[in-house]
Amino acid sequence: MIRFDYKNPDTYKKLIGDKGFQKRLIALALVLAIFFIIKGIVFQPRPAPAPKRPVQTGLVIQKDVPVYVESFATLSPLLDVDIRSQVTGKIKEMHFQNGDYVKQGDELFTIDPSEYEAQLAKVRACLEQSEADLKLKTDTLERNKKLLEKDLISKQGFEALQTQALSARGQVDLDKASLELAAINLGYCHIVSPINGVTAKNQLDPGNIVTADNGPVLVNIKDIDRLYADFTLPERDLLRVRESMTRSALKVEIMPEAGDSTFAGELVFINNTVDNATGTIYARALVDNKERRLWPGQFTTIRLILSVSKAAVLAPSSAVKIGQKGHYLFVFDDSNKADLRLVKTGLRQGDYIVIEEGVNSGEKVIVSGTLGLYPGAPVIDLTETVKDEGEKGRE
């Protein structure tokens, strides 16, 4: 046994050179290493559980929905009339305000009628003169008829009197036609609306001279109680549309760009050829507009309803996202976790979208808070809380 004298250097040399001591030292080192390894494994701090992600949810529903083809349409009036003067003269009065709704027969402009009144009086006087001349010549012919029977007048002289009477009758007929024409021209001095509709801005003011027929447009009037919706359909949808037309008249829904109102109409025309340049076919629908909420020239979305899909499954459109593998959404499952579902989508229906595969009616899907969400992530539904706070804010 080696006596340990810490003041003597030789003692350290002997201790280090002892093989038994070396083995014990190595064993001690191994024991300490195993101890620290086990301590690191057993006593290593575990990571804290992931916090629940706040989300809002919506319900998957089931109902009948239309199957449609969607396009863009431009609205145009059934009747579009440019008002021109049919007589030459000075505009005396204007009887409407720009933008007024006028009815058929309402007076719009008055052309100074003085000249046409004088023309009518002149023709009426000529007619009276012609009628008097006809009476005189008719009476003369009747008197000479008795003289011809007694051979007191030559046949040639009698035929001359007949010709004069016929000429006088022709003059009367001519003057009657001239009187009717003068009356028509006088009537044209009062320009009336040929349709019910809304006036545009007048193009000429009172005091201006207008010429007959080829003069400038005085004002435009459009009938807006019913409107055409002109749109195009892709060639690939033509067969489906034609097949649906054989079953019944096709309805349309008109949705203006501004606002959330929908207006109903009916398809009335499909063109007889496909445009080779665009691969589309022109179509036209008729839309009732009695309330005059739509306007000619307005740009709208139009849906041509082909059929109705029974008991379709719909999810809130805000829940559906698109990724590398296609459309997907997160379902809020019974364990309060996010369940990733790949889905096959159909047509949009307002704030919802048809889901053909991937979810079932009655399931809750996450509509807000999906940023950074992953499958199996713990979530907490704040939908009711946000809804209550919103109602309190409105109060």
MIZADO-834342 format. One line per 5 residues: their letters; for each residue z, x, y of N, C-alpha, C. Coordinates in steps of 0.1 Angstrom, whole numbers, plus 5000, padded with zeros to 4 digits. Each point is the difference from the previous one (the first is absolute). Layout:
a = Z/X/Y/Z/X/Y/Z/X/Y ~ ...
This chain:
mirfd = 5000/5008/4988/5000/4992/5012/5000/5009/5012 ~ 4992/4996/5010/4999/5008/5012/5010/4995/5010 ~ 5008/5009/5005/5010/4996/5010/4992/5001/5014 ~ 5002/4989/5007/4992/4999/5013/5008/5005/5011 ~ 4995/5011/5006/5005/5006/5012/4990/4999/5011
yknpd = 5002/4990/5009/4990/4997/5010/4998/5012/5010 ~ 5010/5009/5001/4998/5012/5009/4993/5011/4993 ~ 4997/4999/4988/4994/5011/4993/4985/4996/4997 ~ 4990/5007/5005/4986/4997/4998/4996/5001/4986 ~ 5006/5008/4992/4996/5002/4986/5003/4987/4993
tykkl = 5010/4993/5004/5003/4987/4993/4989/4991/5000 ~ 4992/4999/5012/4989/4991/5001/4989/5004/4991 ~ 4998/5013/4999/4989/5005/4991/5003/4997/4986 ~ 5012/5002/4996/5004/4997/4986/4998/4985/4997 ~ 5004/4992/5010/5000/4985/4998/4985/4995/4998
igdkg = 4991/5005/5009/4986/4996/5000/4994/5005/4987 ~ 5004/5012/4995/4994/5005/4988/5004/4994/4987 ~ 5011/4992/5001/5005/4993/4988/4991/4989/4996 ~ 4994/5000/4988/4991/4990/4995/5006/4986/4999 ~ 5013/5000/4996/5006/4987/4998/5002/4993/5014
fqkrl = 5003/5008/5010/5001/4995/5013/4987/4994/5005 ~ 4990/5008/4997/4986/4995/5005/4997/4987/4993 ~ 5003/4998/4987/4997/4988/4994/5007/4988/5006 ~ 5014/5003/5002/5008/4989/5007/4995/4996/5014 ~ 4995/5011/5007/4995/4997/5013/4987/4992/5000
ialal = 4991/5003/4990/4988/4992/4999/5003/4986/4996 ~ 5009/4998/4991/5004/4987/4995/5006/4992/5012 ~ 5008/5006/5008/5006/4993/5012/4989/4996/5009 ~ 4990/5009/5003/4989/4996/5009/4992/4988/4995 ~ 4998/5000/4986/4992/4989/4995/5008/4987/5001
vlaif = 5013/5001/4998/5009/4988/5001/4999/4995/5014 ~ 5002/5009/5010/4999/4996/5014/4987/4994/5004 ~ 4989/5005/4994/4986/4995/5003/4999/4986/4995 ~ 5004/4998/4987/4999/4987/4994/5009/4990/5008 ~ 5011/5004/5004/5009/4991/5008/4994/4996/5013
fiikg = 4994/5009/5007/4994/4996/5013/4987/4991/4998 ~ 4993/5003/4989/4988/4992/4997/5004/4985/4997 ~ 5011/4999/4992/5005/4987/4996/5005/4993/5013 ~ 5007/5007/5008/5006/4995/5012/4989/4995/5009 ~ 4989/5007/5001/4989/4996/5009/4993/4987/4995
ivfqp = 5000/4999/4986/4993/4988/4995/5009/4988/5001 ~ 5013/5002/4997/5009/4988/4999/5004/4996/5014 ~ 5003/5009/5009/5006/4997/5013/4989/5000/5011 ~ 4987/5002/4997/4990/4999/5010/5000/4986/5007 ~ 5000/4999/5013/5000/4987/5006/4987/4992/4998
rpapa = 5002/4987/4995/4988/4992/4998/4994/4994/5013 ~ 4987/4998/5000/4994/4994/5013/5005/4986/5001 ~ 5001/4996/5013/5004/4986/5003/4989/4990/4996 ~ 5003/4988/4996/4990/4990/4996/4991/4997/5013 ~ 4987/4997/4997/4991/4997/5012/5005/4987/5006
pkrpv = 5000/5000/5014/5004/4988/5007/4989/4988/4998 ~ 5005/4988/5000/4991/4989/4999/4991/4999/5012 ~ 4987/4997/4998/4990/4999/5011/5000/4986/5004 ~ 5001/4998/5014/5000/4986/5005/4985/4995/5000 ~ 4998/4988/4995/4986/4994/4999/5001/4986/5003
qtglv = 4988/4994/5002/4999/4985/5002/4990/4996/4989 ~ 5002/4988/4995/4993/4995/4989/4993/4987/5003 ~ 4990/4996/4992/4993/4987/5001/4998/4995/4985 ~ 4998/4987/4999/4999/4994/4987/4985/4999/4996 ~ 4997/5003/4987/4987/4997/4995/4999/4985/4996
iqkdv = 4990/4993/5005/4998/4986/4999/4988/4996/4991 ~ 4999/4988/4997/4988/4995/4992/4996/4987/5006 ~ 4987/4999/5003/4994/4987/5005/4985/5001/4999 ~ 4994/4988/5002/4985/4999/5000/4994/5006/5013 ~ 4990/5009/4999/4994/5006/5011/4985/4999/5000
pvyve = 4993/5001/5011/4986/4999/5000/4994/5014/4996 ~ 4988/4999/4994/4992/5012/4997/4989/4999/5011 ~ 4998/5011/5007/4991/5000/5012/4992/5013/5001 ~ 4990/4998/5009/4993/5012/5005/5002/5001/5014 ~ 5004/5011/5005/5004/5002/5014/4989/5008/5008
sfatl = 4998/4995/5012/4990/5007/5008/5004/4998/5015 ~ 4992/5004/5009/5002/4998/5014/4989/4991/5006 ~ 5004/4991/5009/4991/4990/5005/5000/5000/5015 ~ 4989/4995/5006/4999/4998/5014/4998/4985/5003 ~ 5007/4994/5009/4999/4986/5002/4989/4997/5011
splld = 4993/4990/4997/4989/4996/5010/5000/4985/5001 ~ 4995/4994/5011/5000/4985/5002/4989/4994/4992 ~ 5002/4987/4997/4989/4992/4994/4989/4998/5010 ~ 5004/4997/5012/4990/4997/5011/5003/5010/5012 ~ 4989/5006/5004/5002/5010/5011/4988/4998/5010
vdirs = 5003/4994/5012/4989/4995/5009/5001/5008/5013 ~ 4988/5005/5004/4998/5005/5013/4995/4989/5009 ~ 5007/4997/5011/4996/4989/5009/4990/5006/5011 ~ 4988/4995/5001/4991/5003/5010/4995/4987/5008 ~ 4995/5002/5012/4995/4989/5007/4986/4996/4996
qvtgk = 4997/4987/4999/4987/4996/4996/4992/4996/5012 ~ 5006/5001/5012/4992/4998/5013/5003/5011/5009 ~ 4991/5002/5010/5002/5010/5010/5007/4994/5012 ~ 5010/5007/5005/5008/4996/5012/5012/5008/5002 ~ 5008/4995/5010/5012/5007/5003/5012/4994/4993
ikemh = 5009/5008/4995/5012/4995/4994/5009/4994/5011 ~ 5003/4987/4998/5008/4994/5011/5015/5000/4996 ~ 5004/4997/4987/5014/5000/4996/5001/5005/4986 ~ 5013/5005/4998/5004/5004/4986/5012/4992/4997 ~ 5000/4993/4988/5010/4990/4997/5010/5004/4989
fqngd = 5001/5013/4998/5010/5004/4990/5006/5014/5004 ~ 5011/5003/4994/5006/5013/5002/4996/5009/4987 ~ 4999/5013/5003/4997/5009/4989/5010/4999/4989 ~ 4995/4999/4988/5010/4999/4988/5004/4986/4997 ~ 4995/4990/5008/5003/4986/4997/4994/4995/4986
yvkqg = 5008/4991/4994/4994/4993/4988/4993/4988/5006 ~ 4987/4999/4997/4992/4989/5005/4995/4991/4988 ~ 4997/4988/5003/4995/4991/4990/4985/4997/5002 ~ 4994/4996/4989/4985/4997/5001/4998/4989/5011 ~ 4991/5003/5010/4997/4990/5010/5008/5003/5013
delft = 5010/5009/5000/5007/5004/5012/4990/5007/5010 ~ 5000/4997/5013/4991/5007/5009/5006/5014/5003 ~ 4991/5009/5000/5003/5014/5003/4996/5005/5013 ~ 4987/4998/5004/4994/5004/5012/4992/4988/5006 ~ 4999/5000/5014/4991/4991/5007/4990/5008/5007
idpse = 4987/4998/4997/4990/5006/5008/4996/4990/5012 ~ 4998/5005/5012/4997/4992/5011/4989/4990/4997 ~ 5003/4987/4999/4990/4990/4996/4991/4994/5010 ~ 5001/5005/5013/4993/4993/5011/4985/5000/4997 ~ 4994/5012/4996/4986/5000/4998/4995/4991/4989
yeaql = 5009/4999/4990/4996/4992/4988/5002/4985/5003 ~ 5009/4997/5008/5002/4986/5004/4988/4996/5008 ~ 4995/5008/5009/4988/4997/5008/4988/4999/4991 ~ 4999/5009/4991/4989/4999/4990/5000/4987/4993 ~ 5012/4996/4995/5001/4987/4993/4996/4988/5009
akvra = 5004/5000/5012/4997/4990/5010/4985/4999/5002 ~ 4994/5012/5001/4985/5000/5003/4993/4995/4988 ~ 5003/5003/4988/4994/4996/4988/5002/4985/4998 ~ 5012/4995/5003/5003/4986/4999/4991/4992/5010 ~ 4997/5005/5012/4991/4993/5010/4986/5000/4995
cleqs = 4996/5011/4994/4986/5001/4994/4999/4990/4989 ~ 5010/4998/4992/5000/4990/4989/4998/4986/5006 ~ 5008/4997/5010/4999/4987/5006/4986/4997/5006 ~ 4994/5011/5006/4986/4998/5005/4990/4998/4989 ~ 5002/5008/4989/4991/4998/4989/5001/4987/4993
eadlk = 5012/4994/4999/5002/4987/4995/4994/4989/5008 ~ 5001/5002/5013/4993/4990/5009/4985/5001/4999 ~ 4995/5012/4999/4985/5001/4998/4996/4995/4987 ~ 5008/5001/4989/4997/4995/4987/5000/4984/5001 ~ 5009/4995/5007/5001/4985/5001/4987/4995/5007
lktdt = 4997/5007/5011/4988/4995/5007/4987/5001/4992 ~ 4999/5011/4993/4988/5001/4991/5000/4991/4988 ~ 5012/4997/4995/5001/4991/4989/4996/4986/5004 ~ 5005/4996/5012/4997/4987/5005/4985/4998/5003 ~ 4994/5011/5006/4986/5000/5003/4992/4998/4987
lernk = 5004/5007/4989/4993/4999/4988/5001/4986/4994 ~ 5011/4993/5001/5002/4987/4995/4991/4990/5008 ~ 4999/5002/5013/4992/4991/5008/4985/5001/4996 ~ 4996/5013/4998/4986/5002/4997/4996/4997/4986 ~ 5010/4998/4992/4997/4996/4986/4993/4986/5000
kllek = 5005/4991/5009/4994/4986/5001/4986/5001/5006 ~ 4998/5009/5009/4987/5002/5006/4990/5005/4990 ~ 5005/5009/4991/4991/5005/4990/4995/4989/4990 ~ 5010/4991/4998/4996/4989/4991/4989/4991/5006 ~ 5000/4999/5013/4990/4992/5007/4988/5008/5004
dlisk = 4999/5012/4996/4989/5009/5003/4999/5003/5015 ~ 5012/4999/5007/5000/5002/5014/5002/5015/5003 ~ 5003/5008/4990/5003/5015/5002/4993/5007/4988 ~ 4995/5011/5003/4993/5008/4989/5010/5005/4990 ~ 4995/5002/4988/5009/5006/4990/5004/5014/5004
qgfea = 4991/5007/5006/5003/5014/5004/5011/5000/5011 ~ 4999/4991/5009/5010/4999/5010/5014/4996/4995 ~ 5000/4991/4989/5013/4997/4994/5006/5012/4992 ~ 4991/5007/4994/5005/5012/4992/5006/5010/5010 ~ 4995/5001/5012/5005/5010/5010/5014/4995/5004
lqtqa = 5002/4987/5001/5013/4995/5004/5010/5002/4988 ~ 4996/4999/4988/5008/5003/4988/5005/5015/5001 ~ 4990/5009/5003/5003/5014/5000/5011/5003/5011 ~ 4998/4993/5011/5010/5002/5011/5014/4996/4997 ~ 5000/4988/4992/5013/4995/4996/5007/5009/4990
lsarg = 4992/5005/4990/5005/5010/4991/5005/5013/5006 ~ 4992/5004/5010/5004/5013/5008/5013/4997/5007 ~ 5002/4989/5006/5012/4997/5007/5012/4999/4990 ~ 4998/4994/4988/5011/5000/4990/5003/5014/4996 ~ 4990/5009/4998/5003/5014/4997/5008/5007/5011
qvdld = 4997/4997/5012/5007/5006/5011/5015/4996/5000 ~ 5002/4987/4997/5014/4995/4999/5007/5007/4989 ~ 4994/5002/4988/5007/5007/4989/5003/5014/5004 ~ 4990/5007/5007/5002/5014/5005/5012/5001/5010 ~ 5001/4990/5009/5010/5000/5009/5014/4998/4994
kasle = 5000/4991/4989/5012/4997/4993/5005/5013/4993 ~ 4991/5008/4994/5003/5012/4994/5006/5010/5010 ~ 4993/5001/5012/5005/5009/5010/5013/4996/5005 ~ 5003/4987/5001/5013/4995/5004/5011/5004/4990 ~ 4997/4999/4987/5009/5004/4989/5003/5015/5001
laain = 4989/5008/5002/5002/5014/5001/5008/5004/5013 ~ 4998/4993/5011/5008/5003/5012/5015/4996/4998 ~ 5002/4989/4992/5014/4996/4997/5006/5011/4991 ~ 4993/5005/4990/5005/5011/4991/5004/5012/5008 ~ 4991/5004/5009/5003/5012/5008/5012/4998/5009
lgych = 5001/4988/5006/5012/4997/5008/5012/5001/4991 ~ 4999/4995/4988/5012/5001/4990/5003/5014/4997 ~ 4990/5009/5000/5003/5014/4997/5008/5007/5011 ~ 5000/4993/5012/5008/5006/5010/5015/5000/4997 ~ 5004/4991/4991/5014/4999/4995/5001/5007/4986
ivspi = 5004/5012/5000/5000/5008/4987/5013/4997/4993 ~ 4998/4994/4988/5012/4996/4992/5001/5008/4988 ~ 5012/5000/4994/5002/5008/4987/4994/4993/4988 ~ 4992/5007/4993/4994/4994/4988/5009/5000/4988 ~ 5012/5007/5001/5009/5001/4988/5014/4999/5005
ngvta = 5010/4998/4991/5014/5003/5003/5002/5015/4998 ~ 5007/5006/5009/5003/5014/4999/5007/5006/5012 ~ 5002/5013/4999/5007/5008/5010/4989/5007/5009 ~ 5002/5000/5013/4991/5006/5009/5003/5015/5002 ~ 4990/5008/5002/5002/5014/5003/5001/5001/5016
knqld = 4999/5012/5005/4999/5002/5014/4987/4996/5006 ~ 5000/4992/5011/4987/4996/5005/4992/5012/5006 ~ 4987/5001/4999/4992/5011/5004/4994/4999/5014 ~ 5000/4987/5005/4995/4998/5013/5009/4990/5008 ~ 5003/5002/5012/5008/4992/5008/4992/4990/5008
pgniv = 5006/4989/5005/4993/4990/5009/4994/5007/5012 ~ 4988/4996/5003/4993/5006/5011/4988/5008/4996 ~ 5000/5005/4987/4989/5007/4995/4989/4991/4996 ~ 4987/5006/5001/4988/4993/4996/4997/5003/4986 ~ 4997/4990/4992/4996/5002/4986/4986/4995/4998
tadng = 4994/5005/4990/4986/4996/4996/5000/4993/4987 ~ 4991/4991/4998/5000/4992/4988/4997/5008/4988 ~ 5007/4997/4989/4997/5005/4986/5003/5014/4998 ~ 4993/5009/5008/5001/5014/4997/5010/5007/5010 ~ 5008/4992/5006/5010/5006/5009/5012/5006/4993
pvlvn = 5009/5006/5007/5012/5006/4994/5009/4990/4993 ~ 5008/5005/4991/5010/4992/4993/5011/4997/5010 ~ 5003/4987/5002/5011/4996/5009/5014/5002/4994 ~ 5001/4996/4987/5013/5002/4993/4997/4998/4985 ~ 5009/5006/4992/4999/4999/4985/5011/4991/4996
ikdid = 4997/4992/4989/5010/4991/4994/5000/5002/4985 ~ 5012/5001/4995/5001/5002/4985/5009/4989/4994 ~ 4996/4995/4990/5008/4990/4992/5009/5007/4991 ~ 5013/4998/5002/5010/5008/4993/5009/4991/4991 ~ 4997/4987/4999/5008/4992/4991/4998/5003/4985
rlyad = 4989/5006/4997/4998/5006/4987/4992/5013/5002 ~ 5003/5009/4991/4995/5014/5002/4994/5005/4987 ~ 4989/5008/5001/4995/5007/4988/5008/5013/4999 ~ 5002/5004/4988/5006/5013/4997/4989/5008/4992 ~ 4994/5009/5006/4989/5008/4994/5005/5013/4994
ftlpe = 4997/5002/4987/5006/5012/4994/4990/5005/4989 ~ 5003/5011/4994/4992/5006/4989/5009/5002/4988 ~ 4993/4999/4988/5007/5002/4987/4994/5011/4993 ~ 5008/5008/4993/4994/5011/4992/4991/4995/4989 ~ 4989/5007/4997/4991/4995/4990/5007/4999/4986
rdllr = 5010/5008/4997/5007/5000/4987/5007/4987/4998 ~ 5004/4993/5011/5007/4987/4999/4991/4988/5000 ~ 4987/5002/5001/4991/4989/5001/5000/4991/4988 ~ 5000/5006/4988/5000/4992/4988/5012/4991/4999 ~ 5012/5005/5003/5012/4992/4999/5000/4989/5010
vresm = 4995/5003/5012/4999/4990/5011/4991/4988/4995 ~ 4988/5004/4995/4990/4990/4996/5006/4991/4989 ~ 5007/5007/4990/5006/4992/4989/5010/4990/5005 ~ 5008/5005/5010/5011/4991/5006/4994/4989/5007 ~ 4988/5002/5007/4994/4989/5008/4994/4989/4991
trsal = 4997/5003/4987/4995/4990/4991/5011/4990/4996 ~ 5013/5005/5001/5011/4991/4996/5005/4991/5011 ~ 5000/5005/5012/5005/4992/5012/4996/5007/5013 ~ 5002/4992/5011/4998/5007/5013/5011/5010/5002 ~ 4996/5011/5005/5010/5011/5002/5007/4999/5014
kveim = 5013/5002/4999/5008/5000/5013/5001/5014/5005 ~ 5003/5001/5013/5003/5013/5006/5013/4999/5008 ~ 5006/5012/5002/5011/5001/5009/4997/5010/5011 ~ 5002/4996/5013/4997/5008/5011/5013/5006/5006 ~ 5001/5013/5002/5012/5006/5005/4997/5009/5012
peagd = 5002/4995/5012/4997/5009/5012/5008/5013/5000 ~ 4995/5010/5007/5007/5013/5000/5013/4999/5007 ~ 5001/4992/5010/5013/4998/5007/5006/4987/4995 ~ 5013/5001/4996/5007/4988/4996/5000/4999/4985 ~ 5008/4990/4995/5002/4999/4985/4995/4986/4995
stfag = 4992/4993/5009/4995/4987/4996/4988/5001/4991 ~ 4999/4990/4991/4988/4999/4991/4993/4987/5002 ~ 4987/5001/5001/4992/4988/5002/4990/4997/4988 ~ 4999/4988/4996/4992/4996/4988/4986/4997/5004 ~ 4991/5003/4991/4986/4997/5002/4993/4998/4986
elvfi = 4987/5000/5001/4992/4998/4988/4987/5008/5001 ~ 4996/5006/4989/4988/5007/4999/4988/4990/5001 ~ 4990/5003/5009/4989/4991/5002/4986/5006/4997 ~ 5000/5014/4999/4987/5006/4999/5002/5014/4995 ~ 4990/5004/4990/4999/5014/4996/4985/5003/5001
nntvd = 4997/5011/5006/4986/5004/5002/4993/5002/4987 ~ 4986/4999/5001/4992/5000/4988/4996/5014/4996 ~ 5006/5010/5006/4996/5014/4996/5012/5010/5003 ~ 5000/5010/4992/5010/5011/5003/4994/5010/5009 ~ 5008/5005/5010/4995/5010/5009/5000/5014/4992
natgt = 4988/5005/4998/4999/5012/4992/5006/5012/5007 ~ 5001/5000/5014/5005/5011/5007/5015/5001/4999 ~ 5007/4989/4999/5015/5000/4999/5006/4995/4987 ~ 4991/4994/4991/5005/4995/4988/5009/4988/5001 ~ 4998/4993/5011/5009/4988/5002/4991/4988/5002
iyara = 5006/4988/4999/4993/4987/5002/5007/4992/5011 ~ 4992/4995/5009/5005/4992/5012/5005/4986/4995 ~ 5011/4996/5005/5006/4987/4997/5006/4993/5013 ~ 5001/4987/4999/5005/4993/5012/5010/4989/4995 ~ 5011/4999/5007/5010/4989/4997/5001/4992/5013
lvdnk = 5005/4987/4998/5002/4991/5011/5015/4998/5001 ~ 5006/5002/5012/5014/4999/5002/5003/4989/5011 ~ 5010/4991/4997/5004/4990/5010/5009/5007/5010 ~ 4997/4996/5013/5008/5007/5011/5003/4989/5010 ~ 5005/4989/4996/5003/4989/5009/5011/5004/5010
errlw = 5010/5008/4996/5010/5005/5009/4996/5011/5009 ~ 4988/5005/4997/4993/5011/5009/5009/5013/5001 ~ 5005/5004/4988/5008/5012/5000/4991/5012/4996 ~ 4989/4997/4995/4990/5011/4997/4990/5000/5011 ~ 4992/5011/5002/4991/5002/5011/4987/5006/4995
pgqft = 4989/4996/5006/4987/5006/4996/5000/5015/5003 ~ 4994/5007/4991/5000/5015/5002/5012/5007/4994 ~ 5010/4993/4996/5013/5006/4995/4997/5006/4986 ~ 5007/5012/4998/4998/5007/4988/5012/4997/4991 ~ 4998/4996/4987/5010/4995/4992/4999/5006/4985
tirli = 5010/4998/4993/5000/5003/4985/4997/4986/4994 ~ 4992/5000/4989/4996/4988/4993/5002/5002/4985 ~ 5005/4990/4994/5002/5001/4985/4992/4988/4994 ~ 4991/5003/4991/4992/4990/4993/5007/4997/4987 ~ 5006/4988/4998/5008/4997/4988/4991/4997/4989
lsvsk = 5001/5007/4989/4991/4998/4988/5007/4991/4990 ~ 5013/5002/4998/5008/4993/4990/5015/5001/5002 ~ 5008/4995/4991/5015/5001/5002/5005/5006/4987 ~ 5008/5011/5002/5007/5006/4988/5014/4994/4998 ~ 5002/4994/4988/5012/4993/4998/5011/5009/4996
aavla = 5013/4998/5005/5012/5007/4997/4998/5015/5001 ~ 4995/5005/5011/4998/5014/5002/5013/5006/5004 ~ 5002/5013/4996/5012/5008/5004/4997/5007/5013 ~ 5010/4999/5010/4998/5006/5013/5012/5008/5003 ~ 4998/5012/5006/5011/5008/5005/4998/5002/5015
pssav = 5010/5002/5007/4999/5003/5015/4991/5012/5001 ~ 4990/4999/5009/4990/5011/5002/5006/5013/5005 ~ 5011/4999/5007/5007/5012/5005/5007/5008/4989 ~ 5001/4994/4988/5006/5007/4989/4990/5009/4993 ~ 4987/4997/5001/4990/5007/4992/4995/5012/5008
kigqk = 5001/5011/4993/4995/5013/5006/4989/5005/4991 ~ 4993/5011/5005/4989/5006/4992/5003/5014/4998 ~ 4998/5006/4988/5002/5014/4997/4989/5006/4993 ~ 5002/5011/4994/4990/5007/4992/4996/4992/4988 ~ 5009/4992/4994/4997/4993/4988/4996/4985/5003
ghylf = 4999/4997/5013/4996/4986/5003/5011/4993/5008 ~ 5000/4987/5000/5010/4992/5007/5013/5000/4991 ~ 5011/5000/5008/5013/5000/4993/5010/4993/5009 ~ 5012/4997/4995/5011/4994/5007/5013/5004/4993 ~ 5011/4998/5007/5013/5002/4994/5007/4987/4998
vfdds = 5005/4998/4988/5008/4988/4996/5015/5003/5001 ~ 5007/4991/5007/5015/5001/5000/5006/4994/4988 ~ 5003/5009/4990/5004/4996/4987/5015/4995/4999 ~ 5004/4996/4988/5014/4994/4999/5010/5011/5001 ~ 4997/5012/4999/5010/5011/5001/5000/5006/5014
nkadl = 4994/4993/5009/5000/5005/5014/4993/5013/5002 ~ 4989/5001/4992/4992/5012/5001/4985/4997/5003 ~ 4993/5009/5005/4986/4998/5003/4991/5003/4988 ~ 4993/4990/4996/4991/5001/4988/4986/5000/5004 ~ 4993/5012/4998/4986/5001/5005/4991/4993/4990
rlvkt = 4991/4991/5006/4990/4993/4992/4986/5002/5006 ~ 4991/5004/4991/4986/5000/5004/4994/4986/4998 ~ 4993/4996/5010/4995/4986/5000/4985/4999/5003 ~ 4994/4989/4995/4986/4997/5003/5000/4988/5010 ~ 4994/5003/5011/5001/4990/5011/4987/4991/5001
glrqg = 5002/4989/5006/4988/4991/5002/4999/4997/5015 ~ 4997/4988/5004/4997/4996/5014/5013/4999/5008 ~ 4999/5002/5013/5011/4998/5009/5001/4985/5002 ~ 5012/4995/5002/5003/4986/5003/5011/5000/5011 ~ 4995/5001/5012/5010/5001/5011/5008/5013/5000
dyivi = 5014/4998/4999/5009/5011/4999/5002/5005/4985 ~ 4993/4994/4991/5001/5003/4986/4987/5005/4995 ~ 5001/5006/4988/4988/5005/4993/5001/4996/4985 ~ 4989/4996/4994/5000/4997/4986/5002/5012/4992 ~ 5009/4999/4990/5003/5011/4990/4995/4995/4987
eegvn = 4990/5006/4995/4994/4996/4987/5007/5006/4988 ~ 5006/5012/5002/5008/5007/4990/5011/5008/5006 ~ 5012/5001/4993/5010/5009/5005/5013/4994/5003 ~ 5001/4988/5005/5013/4993/5003/4999/4986/4996 ~ 5012/4994/5000/5001/4986/4995/5006/4991/5012
sgekv = 4997/4987/4999/5006/4991/5010/5015/5001/4999 ~ 5007/5000/5012/5015/5000/5000/5006/5013/5002 ~ 4992/5011/4998/5006/5014/5002/5001/5003/5015 ~ 5009/5009/5003/5002/5004/5014/4993/5014/5001 ~ 4992/5001/5011/4993/5012/5003/5005/5006/5013
ivsgt = 4999/5013/5001/5005/5006/5013/4989/5000/5010 ~ 5002/4994/5012/4990/4999/5010/5003/5010/5012 ~ 5012/5005/5001/5003/5009/5011/5010/5011/4995 ~ 4998/5012/5004/5009/5011/4995/4994/5008/4989 ~ 4987/4999/4998/4994/5007/4988/4996/5014/5003
lglyp = 5001/5005/5012/4997/5014/5004/5009/5009/4992 ~ 4995/5009/4992/5008/5010/4993/5006/4994/4987 ~ 4998/4987/4998/5006/4994/4988/4994/5006/4987 ~ 5007/5000/4989/4995/5006/4988/5005/4991/4988 ~ 4994/5000/4989/5004/4992/4988/5014/5003/4996
gapvi = 5008/4989/4999/5014/5002/4996/5010/5002/5011 ~ 4995/5001/5012/5009/5002/5012/5009/4989/5002 ~ 5013/5002/5002/5010/4989/5003/4997/4994/5013 ~ 5000/4987/5001/4996/4993/5013/5010/4989/5002 ~ 5001/4996/5013/5009/4989/5004/4991/4991/5008
dltet = 5001/4987/4997/4992/4990/5007/5007/4995/5013 ~ 4994/5003/5011/5005/4995/5013/4993/4988/5006 ~ 4992/4994/4992/4991/4989/5005/5008/4989/5007 ~ 5011/4995/4993/5008/4989/5006/5007/5005/5013 ~ 5005/5012/5000/5007/5006/5011/4991/5001/5012
vkdeg = 4987/5005/4998/4991/5001/5011/4996/4986/5005 ~ 4999/4990/4991/4996/4987/5004/5011/4993/5008 ~ 5013/5002/4996/5011/4994/5008/5000/5006/5013 ~ 4999/5014/5002/5000/5006/5013/4989/4995/5009 ~ 4988/4998/4994/4989/4995/5008/5003/4986/5005
ekgre = 5006/4991/4992/5003/4987/5004/5011/5000/5011 ~ 5009/5009/4999/5011/5001/5010/4993/5005/5013 ~ 4991/5009/4999/4993/5005/5012/4992/4989/5007 ~ 4994/4991/4993/4992/4989/5006/5009/4990/5006 ~ 5012/4999/4995/5010/4991/5006/5005/5005/5013
